[in-house]
Amino acid sequence: MPTINFILADGAEHAINGEVGTPVMYFAKRNKLSSILTEYDSQCRCATCHVYIDPQWISKLPKMADDDRETLEFVDGVDDMSRLICQLKITDEMDGLIMHVPESQYCAAAEPESGR
């Protein structure tokens, strides 16, 4: 299983193993990576799974579909490294892939309570 590496806005790193042919988003959710909001479950409607692909990896990924590009038009901070992980299916070639989760994706309400 390829390993996908997420770097959160606070610098925390999470390595997640994923099954080939499955969207990266499923494994982020399965591993309770709360910074990936995933509102519509792989329907390319909301961009709540927006990430930045590490520059060394962007050319190794499949070309972004027009639907992805259109959905990303409504997101602040989009750049050439932006992708929606609900539409990015894992391949063997993605082993070691690095993704940066923007601060705008962070959902403090989804984090465990601190025991106040």
C-alpha positions, 0 to 999 in steps of 0.5 A: 500500500502506498504511503501518503504524507499529510503536513498540517498547517500547524506542522504536524505530519501524518503518514497514511497508507492507502489502497491503490484505486481509491481516492486519497480522501477515504484514507484521510477520513478513515484515519480521522485526519480531522483537518480534511473536512470532506463534506460531500464524500467524493462528489467534487462539489465543495472543495472541503478536501483542498490540499497543496501537493508538494512541488516535487510531486505535482508533475507525477500526478494525473492531470487535474480534471475540468470539474476539479478546476471549476470547483477550485475556482470558489476556494481562497488561496488556490494555486498551481499546487492545489488539488481536491483529494476526493478526486485523486485516486491512489496509484503505486507511483504515489508512494511517499506523496506529500500533501500540505493541508491549508489552514483554511481546512482546519476544523477545530471543532473536529479535534478532541477536547483538551479536557477543560 
